[in-house]
Amino acid sequence: MIRINNLTKTYGDFTALDSLCLTVKEGEIYCLLGANGAGKTTTINLLLGFIKPTLGSAYINDINVVEKPKLTKNHLAYIPENLMLYPSLSAIENLDYFSGIANKKFKKSELEAFLVEAGLQTSAFHKSVAKYSKGMRQKVGIAIALAKDAKVLLLDEPTSGLDPKASNEFGQLLQKLRQKGVATLMATHDLFRAKEVATTIGIMKDGQLKQQWSVDTLSLKELEDSYLETMSYNSLQS
């Protein structure tokens, strides 16, 4: 569902992304770990078509992102660190609006069903999202993905600032989407949550994918040790 081939992005003499290759299949959750500036957000922005690559290619559901950016957006949903919703509108109204942008129209009962599946409490359905916690807004984002029937989910630090309970609930929602066959690429700093939800974990540094594992092959301690070793390697060399 996500295929990246030698994807490179440069800004003058600065290389933000350096020959990245990775794939995410149906029902997989790929977590990209790395410090700020590692290239995680650049990768997601390239997949969204927000920026164009200098070299290489990227595909969503076998559709070239550069050649057909609008078409690829029909297959994906995006949840950033701070999800932008219309604060004066309710969850139902936001969901109805963003579903309409995706050329999908639902009855009120269907919109409510998406919000229930996303785990939002029914008492909040008709309240202004300006009063929502971040965790509640992220659930609206999941509901939008469900309504779009998105096959690909792109996440950029979605659990940053969430309390442990809300972060755990978000992880459970990702597992539900995985069971539906959704392919998820998540950029995160959260090693624990990555180990809990991912099928594959990669570590990025200086725009390069330094390491990659199937999550079943390493413990949280091994992941932490490898992450710290990767982050400190260049510093020790210099």
DOLOFI-488028 format. One line per field, with one value per residue (C-alpha): x, y, z; residue in one letter. Coordinates in Angstrom, 2 decimals, decimal comma, padded with zeros to 5 digits. Example, Ala and Ser with C-alpha at 12.3 -4.5 7.8 and 13.67 -1.06 7.14 Angstrom:
px <- [012,30:013,67];
py <- [-004,50:-001,06];
pz <- [007,80:007,14];
aa <- [a:s];
This chain:
px <- [000,00:003,00:006,11:009,11:012,04:015,30:013,37:015,63:014,91:017,55:017,41:020,54:023,46:021,24:019,91:016,67:016,04:018,71:017,76:014,98:013,48:010,62:007,28:004,16:001,70:-001,98:-002,53:000,99:001,96:005,39:006,78:009,59:011,69:014,24:015,15:013,83:015,33:015,86:013,62:010,42:008,13:009,80:008,92:005,27:005,10:006,46:003,83:001,14:002,39:003,03:006,58:008,19:011,18:014,54:015,08:013,26:009,60:006,74:003,50:000,21:-001,78:000,46:-000,34:002,63:002,36:004,12:002,21:-001,26:-001,24:-005,01:-005,81:-003,54:-005,35:-008,53:-006,81:-005,28:-005,99:-003,54:-003,41:-000,67:000,51:-002,17:-005,20:-006,84:-010,60:-013,10:-013,32:-016,78:-018,23:-019,14:-017,59:-020,60:-020,35:-016,59:-016,99:-019,79:-017,72:-014,51:-016,45:-018,06:-014,64:-013,89:-017,15:-018,85:-022,23:-023,63:-026,76:-026,50:-026,77:-023,87:-021,69:-022,47:-021,51:-018,07:-017,51:-018,59:-016,16:-013,42:-014,09:-015,50:-018,02:-021,54:-021,98:-019,35:-020,80:-022,66:-020,29:-017,87:-014,49:-012,88:-013,71:-012,10:-008,90:-006,20:-007,13:-010,74:-009,66:-007,47:-010,52:-012,38:-009,40:-009,76:-013,50:-012,66:-010,32:-013,10:-015,62:-013,21:-012,56:-008,88:-006,50:-003,45:-003,01:-000,17:000,55:003,02:003,60:-000,08:000,49:002,69:001,14:-001,39:-001,63:-000,91:-004,59:-005,32:-002,14:-003,14:-006,63:-005,11:-002,91:-005,96:-007,67:-004,66:-004,92:-008,59:-007,63:-004,90:-007,50:-009,39:-006,27:-005,22:-001,52:-000,15:003,07:003,64:006,45:007,01:009,44:007,57:009,61:007,17:004,11:006,01:006,89:003,28:001,54:004,03:004,64:007,87:010,12:012,73:015,23:016,09:019,01:020,30:017,72:018,72:017,03:019,74:018,04:014,85:013,30:010,20:008,83:008,65:012,42:013,44:012,47:011,74:015,16:016,88:014,97:015,97:019,62:019,70:018,01:020,48:023,42:022,22:021,63:025,09:027,16:028,07:028,77:031,26:032,86:033,36];
py <- [000,00:002,30:001,89:004,21:003,79:005,71:008,78:011,81:015,42:018,14:021,84:023,34:021,62:020,12:016,57:016,14:012,63:010,35:007,43:006,09:002,71:001,07:-000,63:-000,97:-003,69:-004,09:-004,62:-003,51:-000,73:000,72:003,04:005,42:006,45:009,23:012,59:015,89:016,49:012,79:012,88:011,36:014,32:014,93:011,36:011,87:015,25:013,64:010,89:013,54:015,44:018,56:018,67:017,05:014,70:015,61:011,98:008,68:007,78:007,07:005,17:004,92:001,84:001,63:005,23:007,55:010,39:012,95:012,12:011,81:013,51:014,13:010,53:009,18:011,31:009,32:006,32:007,85:009,72:011,93:012,65:015,12:015,96:018,63:017,68:020,69:020,60:023,44:024,44:025,96:022,78:019,57:016,17:015,22:018,44:018,09:014,46:015,35:018,16:016,18:013,19:015,51:016,67:013,02:012,84:010,65:011,41:009,72:009,82:011,18:007,67:006,53:009,43:008,59:004,96:006,04:008,12:005,22:002,92:005,51:005,45:008,94:009,17:009,85:012,80:014,69:014,12:017,43:019,59:022,07:020,42:023,54:021,93:018,59:017,16:016,18:012,53:013,28:015,20:012,28:010,01:012,33:011,93:008,15:008,51:010,56:007,78:005,24:007,35:007,77:004,01:004,97:002,17:004,08:006,04:008,53:009,66:012,30:012,18:011,38:010,41:013,39:015,13:012,37:010,95:007,19:006,23:008,24:006,97:003,39:003,99:005,41:002,33:000,10:002,06:001,50:-002,23:-002,15:-000,41:-002,96:-005,72:-003,93:-004,15:-000,49:000,16:002,64:004,66:006,46:008,87:008,95:009,53:007,07:003,84:002,14:002,84:001,84:-001,50:-001,96:-001,25:-001,73:-004,72:-003,13:-000,48:001,63:004,10:007,21:009,58:012,34:011,50:007,85:004,65:003,24:000,12:-001,85:-004,83:-006,91:-005,98:-009,63:-010,00:-007,62:-006,63:-003,09:-003,03:-004,12:-001,47:001,21:000,14:000,10:003,50:005,09:003,48:004,76:008,26:008,47:006,76:009,85:011,85:009,20:009,10:012,87];
pz <- [000,00:000,62:-001,52:-001,34:-003,72:-003,17:-002,07:-001,68:-000,75:-000,74:000,03:-001,46:000,26:002,96:002,51:004,43:003,09:001,65:-000,64:001,59:000,69:002,57:002,06:004,18:003,19:004,00:007,71:008,67:011,07:010,36:013,04:012,14:015,14:015,20:016,66:015,32:011,89:011,18:008,10:009,48:008,78:005,41:004,46:005,38:003,62:000,45:000,64:001,08:-001,93:000,16:-001,23:-004,27:-004,09:-005,57:-006,59:-006,22:-006,20:-003,82:-004,37:-002,50:-003,56:-006,67:-007,63:-008,13:-005,60:-007,80:-010,97:-009,41:-005,99:-005,87:-006,71:-003,98:-001,40:-002,08:-000,52:002,58:005,79:007,65:011,37:012,40:015,89:016,15:014,08:012,46:012,95:012,81:016,48:016,29:014,80:016,60:015,94:013,83:011,81:011,28:010,24:007,84:006,31:005,80:004,48:001,94:000,77:000,05:-001,97:000,61:002,13:005,21:007,31:010,83:012,25:010,06:011,16:014,78:014,12:012,85:015,98:018,20:016,39:016,89:020,63:021,13:023,96:022,70:025,06:023,02:019,54:019,38:021,42:019,89:019,31:020,78:024,13:023,22:024,62:022,12:022,55:021,65:018,54:017,45:017,73:015,36:013,03:013,19:012,49:009,39:008,24:008,78:006,89:003,96:004,01:003,88:002,93:004,14:007,37:007,77:011,33:012,49:016,26:016,96:020,61:021,53:024,53:025,22:028,72:029,05:028,98:025,84:024,19:024,96:023,54:020,37:020,04:020,35:017,57:015,31:015,96:014,91:011,68:011,15:011,36:008,58:006,40:006,74:006,13:008,69:008,65:011,95:012,78:016,53:019,39:021,60:021,71:024,08:021,93:018,79:020,36:021,46:018,13:015,29:013,08:011,80:013,34:011,59:013,04:011,03:011,46:009,19:006,55:006,34:007,48:009,74:011,12:010,60:012,40:012,63:016,04:017,11:016,89:019,66:023,18:024,34:026,05:022,86:020,91:023,40:023,35:019,54:019,36:021,78:020,01:016,64:017,96:019,56:016,83:014,80:017,93:019,08:015,63:015,59];
aa <- [m:i:r:i:n:n:l:t:k:t:y:g:d:f:t:a:l:d:s:l:c:l:t:v:k:e:g:e:i:y:c:l:l:g:a:n:g:a:g:k:t:t:t:i:n:l:l:l:g:f:i:k:p:t:l:g:s:a:y:i:n:d:i:n:v:v:e:k:p:k:l:t:k:n:h:l:a:y:i:p:e:n:l:m:l:y:p:s:l:s:a:i:e:n:l:d:y:f:s:g:i:a:n:k:k:f:k:k:s:e:l:e:a:f:l:v:e:a:g:l:q:t:s:a:f:h:k:s:v:a:k:y:s:k:g:m:r:q:k:v:g:i:a:i:a:l:a:k:d:a:k:v:l:l:l:d:e:p:t:s:g:l:d:p:k:a:s:n:e:f:g:q:l:l:q:k:l:r:q:k:g:v:a:t:l:m:a:t:h:d:l:f:r:a:k:e:v:a:t:t:i:g:i:m:k:d:g:q:l:k:q:q:w:s:v:d:t:l:s:l:k:e:l:e:d:s:y:l:e:t:m:s:y:n:s:l:q:s];
